[in-house]
Amino acid sequence: MISTDVVIVGAGPVGLFQVFELGLLDLRAHVIDSMPQVGGQCVELYPDKPIYDIPAIPVCSANELIERLMQQIKPFAPQFHLGEEVAEVARGDNGRFCVRTNAGTELDAGAVIVAGGVGSFRPRLLTLPGAERIEGRQLHYKVQDPGVFAGRDIVIAGAGDSALDWALALYDKCNSLVLVHRSREFRAAAGKVRQMERLCSEQKMQFLEGDISGLLLDGDRLEALQVRARSGLTNRLDADHVLVFWGLHPKLGPIATWGLDLEKNQIPVDTAHFATNVQGIFAVGDINTYPGKKKLILSGFHEAALAAFGVREFLAPGEKVHLQYTTTSPIMHKRLGVAEATRSEPA
Ligand SMILES: Cc1cc2nc3c(=O)[nH]c(=O)nc-3n(C[C@H](O)[C@H](O)[C@H](O)COP(=O)(O)OP(=O)(O)OC[C@H]3O[C@@H](n4cnc5c(N)ncnc54)[C@H](O)[C@@H]3O)c2cc1C
């Protein structure tokens, strides 16, 4: 089992800045996120949009903000567990927390900070009869092993970057590839759409404008899809595999089962330490609520600073924690790796 001072649930902007604030107080963190990448809503929902209300940065894209945060937290060497959802948080007899993910990772932590935003992002599912029976075998929401598609008949559903990326990556490896989307409006980058259209005109793949309306199964085996085209006609598409990339939507998920009070899917906290009703579990960012709460990155950054002091007090009760400026404190410089400490100072 991995042992650490703090587990942070969520690698959105607030979870990332939380690493920094904990690091300044000499606390190490492991960060877990169900997404395969860091950045939370910023990266998942609006990566290229400009943000104008980050202090001292007049404008930057959401992606750039996340890159800058990653750079800022580097001195504290956080350990990331990406693509893993925190399933369970339980307090052991020794007062520490055992945190388990759906991938089987187990961490032993002194405190837990929930920075889960609006919950973990889940794929939008194909909800046709029979879909659950073939999920993971012939119906896929992510690609784990592209090799399984070699020489097969593939249908890809979607119009975003994931759908186009996989169509472009697989068209020359499978037997046939049909991209299905209900309209000709694509959300993917224009260059990828042009490349897909060129491959269609060269008959290396096909595009079908319509909705998947049925799954034709032989027992537990998918044989073909029914696709209702815009013309109103229903087509049969032979398929060994269907890959669905309809985007992601957030769901509170397992956070609701950790014994935390919830108010409309948010965790009430005190505004001194951002502590929850469970001692040792703190909540920052979009996931928490308190009088006057504003779901802004700026608010989350402030919360992360105070939560770090709260965690420090919780882990070392009675120990005096002095506020130190990063400009002038040698011990801060040492922790940041910007200079050698000249003498030892209290935390
Ligand atoms: C289109 C749009 C534009 C916006 N523009 C601005 C703006 O200009 N300025 C501004 O201040 N704010 C803006 N916001 C809001 C801002 O994005 C949020 O306030 C911010 O992302 C909250 O950060 P967070 O770290 O609390 O949560 P999130 O960014 O939501 O990150 C939470 C992370 O936790 C993970 N997670 C949740 N549960 C689990 C679990 N059980 N296990 C593992 N991982 C889990 C999720 O996968 C997610 O990655 C905007 C939001 C949107 C949608």
The ligand as an SDF file (V2000), in Angstrom:
LIG
                    3D

 53 58  0  0  0  0  0  0  0  0999 V2000
  -17.4130   26.2830  -20.3820 C   0  0  0  0  0  0  0  0  0  0  0  0
  -16.8840   26.6950  -19.0380 C   0  0  0  0  0  0  0  0  0  0  0  0
  -16.1650   27.8740  -18.9090 C   0  0  0  0  0  0  0  0  0  0  0  0
  -15.6730   28.2770  -17.6610 C   0  0  0  0  0  0  0  0  0  0  0  0
  -14.9790   29.4600  -17.5710 N   0  0  0  0  0  0  0  0  0  0  0  0
  -14.4770   29.8350  -16.3630 C   0  0  0  0  0  0  0  0  0  0  0  0
  -13.7690   31.0730  -16.2240 C   0  0  0  0  0  0  0  0  0  0  0  0
  -13.6160   31.8290  -17.1970 O   0  0  0  0  0  0  0  0  0  0  0  0
  -13.2680   31.4020  -14.9880 N   0  0  0  0  0  0  0  0  0  0  0  0
  -13.4530   30.5920  -13.8880 C   0  0  0  0  0  0  0  0  0  0  0  0
  -12.9830   30.9300  -12.8000 O   0  0  0  0  0  0  0  0  0  0  0  0
  -14.1320   29.4260  -13.9910 N   0  0  0  0  0  0  0  0  0  0  0  0
  -14.6620   29.0350  -15.1900 C   0  0  0  0  0  0  0  0  0  0  0  0
  -15.3680   27.8630  -15.2870 N   0  0  0  0  0  0  0  0  0  0  0  0
  -15.5410   27.0500  -14.0640 C   0  0  0  0  0  0  0  0  0  0  0  0
  -14.2690   26.2750  -13.7310 C   0  0  0  0  0  0  0  0  0  0  0  0
  -13.9120   25.4570  -14.8330 O   0  0  0  0  0  0  0  0  0  0  0  0
  -14.5030   25.4370  -12.4830 C   0  0  0  0  0  0  0  0  0  0  0  0
  -14.8000   26.3170  -11.4260 O   0  0  0  0  0  0  0  0  0  0  0  0
  -13.2420   24.6410  -12.1590 C   0  0  0  0  0  0  0  0  0  0  0  0
  -12.9370   23.7270  -13.1890 O   0  0  0  0  0  0  0  0  0  0  0  0
  -13.4160   23.8850  -10.8540 C   0  0  0  0  0  0  0  0  0  0  0  0
  -12.2340   23.1960  -10.6260 O   0  0  0  0  0  0  0  0  0  0  0  0
  -12.1910   21.9050   -9.6790 P   0  0  0  0  0  0  0  0  0  0  0  0
  -10.7660   21.5040   -9.6580 O   0  0  0  0  0  0  0  0  0  0  0  0
  -12.9160   22.1870   -8.4260 O   0  0  0  0  0  0  0  0  0  0  0  0
  -13.0920   20.8020  -10.4430 O   0  0  0  0  0  0  0  0  0  0  0  0
  -13.0350   20.1550  -11.9170 P   0  0  0  0  0  0  0  0  0  0  0  0
  -12.3690   21.0320  -12.8880 O   0  0  0  0  0  0  0  0  0  0  0  0
  -14.4450   19.7460  -12.1940 O   0  0  0  0  0  0  0  0  0  0  0  0
  -12.1550   18.8580  -11.6940 O   0  0  0  0  0  0  0  0  0  0  0  0
  -12.6010   17.8210  -10.8710 C   0  0  0  0  0  0  0  0  0  0  0  0
  -11.9150   16.5320  -11.2460 C   0  0  0  0  0  0  0  0  0  0  0  0
  -12.2540   15.5500  -10.2520 O   0  0  0  0  0  0  0  0  0  0  0  0
  -12.3450   14.2990  -10.8900 C   0  0  0  0  0  0  0  0  0  0  0  0
  -13.1360   13.3930  -10.0230 N   0  0  0  0  0  0  0  0  0  0  0  0
  -14.3590   13.5820   -9.5160 C   0  0  0  0  0  0  0  0  0  0  0  0
  -14.7310   12.5340   -8.7640 N   0  0  0  0  0  0  0  0  0  0  0  0
  -13.6970   11.6630   -8.7920 C   0  0  0  0  0  0  0  0  0  0  0  0
  -13.4640   10.3800   -8.2160 C   0  0  0  0  0  0  0  0  0  0  0  0
  -14.3490    9.7650   -7.4310 N   0  0  0  0  0  0  0  0  0  0  0  0
  -12.2910    9.7700   -8.4940 N   0  0  0  0  0  0  0  0  0  0  0  0
  -11.3620   10.3500   -9.2940 C   0  0  0  0  0  0  0  0  0  0  0  0
  -11.5350   11.5510   -9.8600 N   0  0  0  0  0  0  0  0  0  0  0  0
  -12.6840   12.2020   -9.6200 C   0  0  0  0  0  0  0  0  0  0  0  0
  -13.0100   14.6260  -12.2210 C   0  0  0  0  0  0  0  0  0  0  0  0
  -12.7310   13.6120  -13.1930 O   0  0  0  0  0  0  0  0  0  0  0  0
  -12.3700   15.9690  -12.5770 C   0  0  0  0  0  0  0  0  0  0  0  0
  -11.2580   15.8290  -13.4440 O   0  0  0  0  0  0  0  0  0  0  0  0
  -15.8830   27.4610  -16.5020 C   0  0  0  0  0  0  0  0  0  0  0  0
  -16.5850   26.2540  -16.6360 C   0  0  0  0  0  0  0  0  0  0  0  0
  -17.0940   25.8630  -17.8890 C   0  0  0  0  0  0  0  0  0  0  0  0
  -17.8510   24.5680  -17.9880 C   0  0  0  0  0  0  0  0  0  0  0  0
  1  2  1  0
  2  3  1  0
  2 52  2  0
  3  4  2  0
  4  5  1  0
  4 50  1  0
  5  6  2  0
  6  7  1  0
  6 13  1  0
  7  8  2  0
  7  9  1  0
  9 10  1  0
 10 11  2  0
 10 12  1  0
 12 13  2  0
 13 14  1  0
 14 15  1  0
 14 50  1  0
 15 16  1  0
 16 17  1  0
 16 18  1  0
 18 19  1  0
 18 20  1  0
 20 21  1  0
 20 22  1  0
 22 23  1  0
 23 24  1  0
 24 25  2  0
 24 26  1  0
 24 27  1  0
 27 28  1  0
 28 29  2  0
 28 30  1  0
 28 31  1  0
 31 32  1  0
 32 33  1  0
 33 34  1  0
 33 48  1  0
 34 35  1  0
 35 36  1  0
 35 46  1  0
 36 37  1  0
 36 45  1  0
 37 38  2  0
 38 39  1  0
 39 40  1  0
 39 45  2  0
 40 41  1  0
 40 42  2  0
 42 43  1  0
 43 44  2  0
 44 45  1  0
 46 47  1  0
 46 48  1  0
 48 49  1  0
 50 51  2  0
 51 52  1  0
 52 53  1  0
M  END
$$$$
